[in-house]
């Protein structure tokens, strides 16, 4: 499996754990004001990142491209900033709103880069080398 696919899977699981934690906190406290942060964490973090990982696992030549790794860092940075800032904003700290807006644009840039990778040609500068059979 390409390194990038593994990175996406590992990062997705971290967001899945965080998303479950947010959900448990809401259930225990019976306060659902942060449901938006819970949803963003699970959908942008867990689901989307797992799907990116599947795509790169199925397309190892594209996972080898530098733009694919740049896409990972940009998208991940956006989600890492968005989830806690959205959580705090929904808890009543409206000073977080600009950070939520900026992180949303960063996530969108990451999605646009993924679309670029997806629709670009399959040729790469260096093709992955096949692993010997054991």
LOMIVEX-60614 format. One record per residue (C-alpha): residue in three letters; x, y, z. Coordinates in nm, 4 decimals. Layout:
BEGIN
+------+----------+----------+----------+
| rest |        u |        v |        w |
+------+----------+----------+----------+
|  ALA |        X |        Y |        Z |
...
+------+----------+----------+----------+
This chain:
BEGIN
+------+----------+----------+----------+
| rest |        u |        v |        w |
+------+----------+----------+----------+
|  UNK |   0.0000 |   0.0000 |   0.0000 |
|  UNK |   0.1337 |   0.3467 |  -0.0813 |
|  UNK |   0.2572 |   0.5539 |   0.2120 |
|  UNK |   0.0015 |   0.8257 |   0.1336 |
|  UNK |  -0.2893 |   0.5822 |   0.1530 |
|  UNK |  -0.1655 |   0.4602 |   0.4906 |
|  UNK |  -0.1299 |   0.8202 |   0.6138 |
|  UNK |  -0.4875 |   0.8928 |   0.5121 |
|  UNK |  -0.6182 |   0.5781 |   0.6860 |
|  UNK |  -0.4292 |   0.6544 |   1.0073 |
|  UNK |  -0.5414 |   1.0172 |   1.0087 |
|  UNK |  -0.8996 |   0.9116 |   0.9361 |
|  UNK |  -0.9006 |   0.6789 |   1.2376 |
|  UNK |  -0.7733 |   0.9607 |   1.4614 |
|  UNK |  -1.0606 |   1.1821 |   1.3471 |
|  UNK |  -1.3021 |   0.8898 |   1.3934 |
|  UNK |  -1.1912 |   0.8557 |   1.7569 |
|  UNK |  -1.2262 |   1.2319 |   1.8108 |
|  UNK |  -1.5686 |   1.2315 |   1.6437 |
|  UNK |  -1.6883 |   0.9495 |   1.8674 |
|  UNK |  -1.5526 |   1.1391 |   2.1689 |
|  UNK |  -1.7498 |   1.4484 |   2.0720 |
|  UNK |  -2.0596 |   1.2336 |   2.0216 |
|  UNK |  -2.0190 |   1.0668 |   2.3608 |
|  UNK |  -1.9742 |   1.4057 |   2.5296 |
|  UNK |  -2.2956 |   1.5282 |   2.3674 |
|  UNK |  -2.4858 |   1.2137 |   2.4681 |
|  UNK |  -2.3631 |   1.2167 |   2.8289 |
|  UNK |  -2.4246 |   1.5883 |   2.8790 |
|  UNK |  -2.7460 |   1.5896 |   2.6730 |
|  UNK |  -2.6132 |   1.9111 |   2.5172 |
|  UNK |  -2.6019 |   1.8892 |   2.1375 |
|  UNK |  -2.4888 |   2.2432 |   2.0586 |
|  UNK |  -2.1638 |   2.1167 |   1.9020 |
|  UNK |  -2.3302 |   1.8729 |   1.6625 |
|  UNK |  -2.1891 |   2.0673 |   1.3673 |
|  UNK |  -1.8328 |   2.0061 |   1.4855 |
|  UNK |  -1.9177 |   1.6389 |   1.5443 |
|  UNK |  -2.0537 |   1.6096 |   1.1891 |
|  UNK |  -1.7583 |   1.7909 |   1.0320 |
|  UNK |  -1.5098 |   1.5787 |   1.2242 |
|  UNK |  -1.6765 |   1.2574 |   1.1115 |
|  UNK |  -1.7483 |   1.3541 |   0.7516 |
|  UNK |  -1.4405 |   1.5591 |   0.6629 |
|  UNK |  -1.2057 |   1.3710 |   0.8933 |
|  UNK |  -1.3170 |   1.0096 |   0.9097 |
|  UNK |  -1.5206 |   0.9492 |   0.5917 |
|  UNK |  -1.3504 |   1.1761 |   0.3380 |
|  UNK |  -0.9992 |   1.0889 |   0.4499 |
|  UNK |  -1.0768 |   0.7174 |   0.4426 |
|  UNK |  -1.2117 |   0.7600 |   0.0888 |
|  UNK |  -0.8986 |   0.9519 |  -0.0139 |
|  UNK |  -0.6964 |   0.6627 |   0.1304 |
|  UNK |  -0.8958 |   0.4093 |  -0.0715 |
|  UNK |  -0.8436 |   0.6108 |  -0.3894 |
|  UNK |  -0.4682 |   0.6358 |  -0.3369 |
|  UNK |  -0.4458 |   0.2663 |  -0.2419 |
|  UNK |  -0.6178 |   0.1790 |  -0.5713 |
|  UNK |  -0.4079 |   0.4288 |  -0.7693 |
|  UNK |  -0.0527 |   0.3940 |  -0.6349 |
|  UNK |   0.1008 |   0.5814 |  -0.9297 |
|  UNK |  -0.0979 |   0.8913 |  -0.8357 |
|  UNK |  -0.0074 |   0.8474 |  -0.4687 |
|  UNK |   0.3593 |   0.8769 |  -0.5695 |
|  UNK |   0.3100 |   1.2274 |  -0.7081 |
|  UNK |   0.4299 |   1.5202 |  -0.5010 |
|  UNK |   0.1023 |   1.7069 |  -0.5541 |
|  UNK |  -0.0813 |   1.4195 |  -0.3816 |
|  UNK |   0.1275 |   1.4609 |  -0.0656 |
|  UNK |   0.0798 |   1.8395 |  -0.0794 |
|  UNK |  -0.2942 |   1.7754 |  -0.1055 |
|  UNK |  -0.2790 |   1.5570 |   0.2066 |
|  UNK |  -0.1044 |   1.8257 |   0.4116 |
|  UNK |  -0.3323 |   2.1080 |   0.2976 |
|  UNK |  -0.6549 |   1.9129 |   0.3478 |
|  UNK |  -0.5434 |   1.7726 |   0.6830 |
|  UNK |  -0.4322 |   2.1144 |   0.8095 |
|  UNK |  -0.7715 |   2.2576 |   0.7172 |
|  UNK |  -0.9627 |   1.9878 |   0.9044 |
|  UNK |  -0.7273 |   2.0042 |   1.2045 |
|  UNK |  -0.7938 |   2.3789 |   1.2327 |
|  UNK |  -1.1636 |   2.3610 |   1.1470 |
|  UNK |  -1.2876 |   2.0994 |   1.3929 |
|  UNK |  -1.1674 |   2.2586 |   1.7199 |
|  UNK |  -1.2392 |   2.6144 |   1.6061 |
|  UNK |  -1.5916 |   2.5164 |   1.4967 |
|  UNK |  -1.6387 |   2.3329 |   1.8265 |
|  UNK |  -1.5369 |   2.6432 |   2.0227 |
|  UNK |  -1.7511 |   2.8695 |   1.8055 |
|  UNK |  -2.0569 |   2.6503 |   1.8591 |
|  UNK |  -1.9844 |   2.6569 |   2.2335 |
|  UNK |  -2.0313 |   3.0350 |   2.2133 |
|  UNK |  -1.6843 |   3.1724 |   2.1365 |
|  UNK |  -1.7716 |   3.3793 |   1.8304 |
|  UNK |  -1.4113 |   3.5005 |   1.8036 |
|  UNK |  -1.3455 |   3.1633 |   1.6343 |
|  UNK |  -1.5666 |   3.2459 |   1.3365 |
|  UNK |  -1.2849 |   3.3916 |   1.1203 |
|  UNK |  -1.0722 |   3.0832 |   1.1909 |
|  UNK |  -1.3613 |   2.8578 |   1.0899 |
|  UNK |  -1.3970 |   3.0568 |   0.7675 |
|  UNK |  -1.0254 |   3.0415 |   0.6840 |
|  UNK |  -1.0033 |   2.6707 |   0.7645 |
|  UNK |  -1.3064 |   2.6065 |   0.5436 |
|  UNK |  -1.1219 |   2.7692 |   0.2541 |
|  UNK |  -0.8135 |   2.5576 |   0.3291 |
|  UNK |  -1.0253 |   2.2396 |   0.3247 |
|  UNK |  -1.1814 |   2.3530 |  -0.0031 |
|  UNK |  -0.8337 |   2.4083 |  -0.1509 |
|  UNK |  -0.7462 |   2.0520 |  -0.0439 |
|  UNK |  -1.0573 |   1.9189 |  -0.2165 |
|  UNK |  -0.9723 |   2.1111 |  -0.5337 |
|  UNK |  -0.6217 |   1.9630 |  -0.5273 |
|  UNK |  -0.7705 |   1.6154 |  -0.4873 |
|  UNK |  -0.9922 |   1.6833 |  -0.7895 |
|  UNK |  -0.6814 |   1.7901 |  -0.9813 |
|  UNK |  -0.5034 |   1.4656 |  -0.8898 |
|  UNK |  -0.8129 |   1.2613 |  -0.9718 |
|  UNK |  -0.8647 |   1.4139 |  -1.3164 |
|  UNK |  -0.4970 |   1.4364 |  -1.4118 |
|  UNK |  -0.3276 |   1.1832 |  -1.6355 |
|  UNK |  -0.2049 |   0.8547 |  -1.4925 |
|  UNK |   0.1542 |   0.9067 |  -1.5998 |
|  UNK |   0.4027 |   0.9904 |  -1.3271 |
|  UNK |   0.7702 |   1.0752 |  -1.3232 |
|  UNK |   0.8565 |   0.7699 |  -1.1148 |
|  UNK |   0.6406 |   0.4618 |  -1.1151 |
|  UNK |   0.6273 |   0.2545 |  -0.7971 |
|  UNK |   0.8541 |  -0.0506 |  -0.8035 |
|  UNK |   0.6842 |  -0.3883 |  -0.7648 |
|  UNK |   0.7540 |  -0.5753 |  -0.4426 |
|  UNK |   0.9156 |  -0.9200 |  -0.4745 |
|  UNK |   0.6936 |  -1.2210 |  -0.4015 |
|  UNK |   0.7743 |  -1.4028 |  -0.0772 |
+------+----------+----------+----------+
